[in-house]
């Protein structure tokens, strides 16, 4: 069946008109804003459940009854089609009351491009369709980097970028300390180098036992052919790989790959803990925490599985305590994505039920930690008289030096923790000279405009400054208020120094004459200081980088033969006048589009006595 879209206004009789078909329903408010997207095998039965007169006092049900003014339906032929359509619409429309995994950018992938003669291992955050091999994502960058450091000890692949690799004429220091095989200078053959790459790929695919078997066979063969040095090298390599295996406990004799998903929830949050078992070994664990808005837990589980496995490797089996209602459709969707049969099972006995209990305990522990953070945020809300609960806090600061190279910073704390993937810097475009008020006005104008588009609404905006900066920021919000939900605003300023007492923090609020004084040592002051200091650090760092590049640009302009293209390359490579000045002629030659004659001109500009 082709998708058929129908829209109904909420009236007393509209429930009777809803079709009894599989499909997706889209709930909207009076302004046409999408509030929630859901799916069902029977649209009529599902939507009626939201409007039945019952004792159900869930917040979302009350909210939907009060705010939903129209519902749009899109009919599908099967439940699986409805599941796919729902997932696509959530990504496109970003409804406020659907769960979303918004922190995918925190995860690393390993990239190995076999199209290169001597490929290297790259850490990236976003996969591309470029024919390279990708592994991941990996949730812990610290553990991943430690693993790669260990692999580099066993397999010394090159780590330099292609631009340096192509122009190098002699081995670097890494070759001297056995951290690189120096393919740039012909110290290793293409065959031997790619054999190391093959071994690393086997490790990344968690086929270590297969690799060890292969290496042992090669070791015995080398020994039989009296190549004892090569055999000894393979022996040491086998020992290093086996030693790394011993760190991971074997928890299952069954060598299949499986994920165990633990779930815990309270009146506000739902917590997921995923244990990843690969070839019988517990290889990793992930935690996710999000507001559930009292949406039915079955819908939350289904939506989480779709988002979690959108780009991640899909195992053969997924274990849950309670199966989702659309279990069959989910299994078919996972099969389509992975190209193999995938089972979603609720275990009853054995090792899997023990692992599931462990995952559930981890999820519950994550909830308890979050509850402590919530208590701190609740104290902040009550102490300052905020209307919103401050889940998402954004702080703004301006950094400049006498009006030169001004930069605005926007840092984000979610649930009391910094989220650096959401940090933004703003190069001031419309203000000249030292005018902090106009600068903060420009930054807030640009941020709130993006808020309307992206629907990532802050609950609390903190301005680093006094009453004047707060007035400018709040005035921007007031002018755009019709397109935004309620956002709380405060400004932070330190009290003037007084030798008789400790420095206190002054908190200014809109439309209030006198500030609230936060004494030294209080939990609220320490928390707000932490946020403000982070915004200040981010702003100052961005400002100094901008001034450094500006200084370098002004120097480069005066060098003959340097146009905009070469200027950009030099800035990207060196980043400061000091580094360019100390660079050798050979280092300048490594930059693409810089030939010998141009390199001599650049080097001679800074070292006229040496040319």
Secondary structure as the mmCIF struct_conf table of DSSP 4:
data_model
#
loop_
_struct_conf.conf_type_id
_struct_conf.id
_struct_conf.beg_label_comp_id
_struct_conf.beg_label_asym_id
_struct_conf.beg_label_seq_id
_struct_conf.end_label_comp_id
_struct_conf.end_label_asym_id
_struct_conf.end_label_seq_id
STRN STRN1 UNK A 4 UNK A 9
TURN_TY1_P TURN_TY1_P1 UNK A 12 UNK A 13
HELX_RH_AL_P HELX_RH_AL_P1 UNK A 14 UNK A 17
BEND BEND1 UNK A 18 UNK A 18
BEND BEND2 UNK A 21 UNK A 22
STRN STRN2 UNK A 23 UNK A 28
TURN_TY1_P TURN_TY1_P2 UNK A 30 UNK A 31
STRN STRN3 UNK A 34 UNK A 40
BEND BEND3 UNK A 41 UNK A 42
HELX_RH_AL_P HELX_RH_AL_P2 UNK A 43 UNK A 51
BEND BEND4 UNK A 54 UNK A 55
HELX_RH_AL_P HELX_RH_AL_P3 UNK A 59 UNK A 67
STRN STRN4 UNK A 70 UNK A 75
BEND BEND5 UNK A 77 UNK A 78
HELX_RH_AL_P HELX_RH_AL_P4 UNK A 79 UNK A 93
TURN_TY1_P TURN_TY1_P3 UNK A 96 UNK A 97
BEND BEND6 UNK A 98 UNK A 98
HELX_RH_3T_P HELX_RH_3T_P1 UNK A 104 UNK A 106
STRN STRN5 UNK A 108 UNK A 112
TURN_TY1_P TURN_TY1_P4 UNK A 114 UNK A 115
BEND BEND7 UNK A 116 UNK A 116
TURN_TY1_P TURN_TY1_P5 UNK A 117 UNK A 118
STRN STRN6 UNK A 121 UNK A 124
BEND BEND8 UNK A 125 UNK A 126
BEND BEND9 UNK A 129 UNK A 131
STRN STRN7 UNK A 133 UNK A 138
BEND BEND10 UNK A 139 UNK A 139
HELX_RH_AL_P HELX_RH_AL_P5 UNK A 141 UNK A 154
BEND BEND11 UNK A 155 UNK A 155
BEND BEND12 UNK A 160 UNK A 160
HELX_RH_AL_P HELX_RH_AL_P6 UNK A 162 UNK A 167
BEND BEND13 UNK A 170 UNK A 170
HELX_RH_AL_P HELX_RH_AL_P7 UNK A 173 UNK A 176
TURN_TY1_P TURN_TY1_P6 UNK A 177 UNK A 178
BEND BEND14 UNK A 179 UNK A 179
HELX_RH_3T_P HELX_RH_3T_P2 UNK A 183 UNK A 185
TURN_TY1_P TURN_TY1_P7 UNK A 186 UNK A 186
BEND BEND15 UNK A 187 UNK A 188
HELX_RH_AL_P HELX_RH_AL_P8 UNK A 190 UNK A 204
TURN_TY1_P TURN_TY1_P8 UNK A 205 UNK A 206
HELX_RH_AL_P HELX_RH_AL_P9 UNK A 208 UNK A 224
TURN_TY1_P TURN_TY1_P9 UNK A 225 UNK A 226
HELX_RH_AL_P HELX_RH_AL_P10 UNK A 228 UNK A 245
TURN_TY1_P TURN_TY1_P10 UNK A 246 UNK A 247
BEND BEND16 UNK A 248 UNK A 248
STRN STRN8 UNK A 250 UNK A 250
BEND BEND17 UNK A 253 UNK A 254
STRN STRN9 UNK A 258 UNK A 265
BEND BEND18 UNK A 267 UNK A 268
STRN STRN10 UNK A 269 UNK A 278
TURN_TY1_P TURN_TY1_P11 UNK A 279 UNK A 280
STRN STRN11 UNK A 281 UNK A 291
TURN_TY1_P TURN_TY1_P12 UNK A 293 UNK A 294
HELX_RH_AL_P HELX_RH_AL_P11 UNK A 297 UNK A 308
TURN_TY1_P TURN_TY1_P13 UNK A 309 UNK A 311
BEND BEND19 UNK A 312 UNK A 312
HELX_LH_PP_P HELX_LH_PP_P1 UNK A 313 UNK A 314
BEND BEND20 UNK A 316 UNK A 316
STRN STRN12 UNK A 317 UNK A 319
BEND BEND21 UNK A 321 UNK A 322
TURN_TY1_P TURN_TY1_P14 UNK A 325 UNK A 326
HELX_RH_AL_P HELX_RH_AL_P12 UNK A 327 UNK A 338
BEND BEND22 UNK A 339 UNK A 340
STRN STRN13 UNK A 343 UNK A 345
BEND BEND23 UNK A 349 UNK A 350
HELX_RH_AL_P HELX_RH_AL_P13 UNK A 351 UNK A 384
TURN_TY1_P TURN_TY1_P15 UNK A 385 UNK A 385
BEND BEND24 UNK A 387 UNK A 388
BEND BEND25 UNK A 391 UNK A 391
STRN STRN14 UNK A 392 UNK A 401
TURN_TY1_P TURN_TY1_P16 UNK A 402 UNK A 403
STRN STRN15 UNK A 404 UNK A 414
TURN_TY1_P TURN_TY1_P17 UNK A 415 UNK A 416
STRN STRN16 UNK A 417 UNK A 418
HELX_RH_3T_P HELX_RH_3T_P3 UNK A 420 UNK A 422
STRN STRN17 UNK A 424 UNK A 427
BEND BEND26 UNK A 430 UNK A 430
BEND BEND27 UNK A 433 UNK A 434
HELX_RH_AL_P HELX_RH_AL_P14 UNK A 436 UNK A 454
BEND BEND28 UNK A 459 UNK A 459
STRN STRN18 UNK A 460 UNK A 464
BEND BEND29 UNK A 465 UNK A 465
HELX_RH_AL_P HELX_RH_AL_P15 UNK A 467 UNK A 479
TURN_TY1_P TURN_TY1_P18 UNK A 480 UNK A 480
HELX_RH_3T_P HELX_RH_3T_P4 UNK A 481 UNK A 483
BEND BEND30 UNK A 484 UNK A 484
STRN STRN19 UNK A 488 UNK A 494
HELX_LH_PP_P HELX_LH_PP_P2 UNK A 495 UNK A 497
TURN_TY1_P TURN_TY1_P19 UNK A 499 UNK A 500
BEND BEND31 UNK A 501 UNK A 501
STRN STRN20 UNK A 505 UNK A 509
TURN_TY1_P TURN_TY1_P20 UNK A 510 UNK A 511
BEND BEND32 UNK A 513 UNK A 514
HELX_LH_PP_P HELX_LH_PP_P3 UNK A 515 UNK A 515
STRN STRN21 UNK A 516 UNK A 518
TURN_TY1_P TURN_TY1_P21 UNK A 520 UNK A 521
HELX_RH_AL_P HELX_RH_AL_P16 UNK A 523 UNK A 557
TURN_TY1_P TURN_TY1_P22 UNK A 558 UNK A 558
BEND BEND33 UNK A 559 UNK A 559
TURN_TY1_P TURN_TY1_P23 UNK A 560 UNK A 561
HELX_RH_AL_P HELX_RH_AL_P17 UNK A 564 UNK A 574
BEND BEND34 UNK A 576 UNK A 576
HELX_RH_AL_P HELX_RH_AL_P18 UNK A 577 UNK A 582
HELX_RH_AL_P HELX_RH_AL_P19 UNK A 585 UNK A 589
TURN_TY1_P TURN_TY1_P24 UNK A 590 UNK A 590
BEND BEND35 UNK A 591 UNK A 591
TURN_TY1_P TURN_TY1_P25 UNK A 592 UNK A 593
HELX_RH_AL_P HELX_RH_AL_P20 UNK A 596 UNK A 606
HELX_RH_3T_P HELX_RH_3T_P5 UNK A 608 UNK A 610
#
